Amino acid sequence: MKRRRFLWLIIAVLVIILSLSLTKIGNKKTYKEITGYSDGNYIYTCSKPIKARLEKIPGPLGAPEGKSYIPIDKEEAKLFCHSTAAIENEGKIKILQRPEVLDLISKYQYKDVTIKALEFKYIKDEGFVDRLLPAYKDKEIGCIIVLETPGEKRVYLEDEKLETFEELDYQTFLQSLDSVSDADRQLFIANLQ
């Protein structure tokens, strides 16, 4: 009788172990590092490889759904991956690839870091850019980017080739805006994306 109970106990333990193993195998997700992805609506480019898993996504314009690698950490993707539909995002991606910027960001949680660029139509408006940054009238500004972490806020001025020609702490940048009208200052702040 004791042998029979012992045998049933061993069988029960084996069944539980096998069941758990099969569950883990059945739930196994496929992960990989990506540098870009599509969510079914937009195509995103990432400034660094991020971990993603294969997921179903809706098809565009009612087309059948498909599969795509979607970032696991949504906050990481929000910071490092940007839609290629907006031209100002190219400047953000370039800044986020810089080793010193990555080192700064690594001190914080991704959700606490933001990067924004002045909407491109305002960059093309030379009158606005000249009023905003009169000290840089002789420079061709291609992008103005603001990186904010809990510890500091930085401004990057890039030329038309998206090469940084000036890096300022935010307080210094605000002082350079002292001569700017309140309307232009508000227009700048309101159109950071």
Buried (B, 14 or more C-beta within 10 A) or exposed (E): EEEEEEEEEEEEEEEEEEEEEEEEEEEEEEEEEBBBBBBBEEEBBBBBEBBBEEBEBEEEEEEEEEEBBBBBBEEBBBBBBBEBEBBBBBBBBBBBEBEEBEEBBEEEEBEBBBBBBBBBEBBEEEEBBEBBBEEBEEBEBBBBBBBBBEEEBBBBBBBEEBEBBBBBEBEEBBEBBEEBEEEBBEBBEEBBE
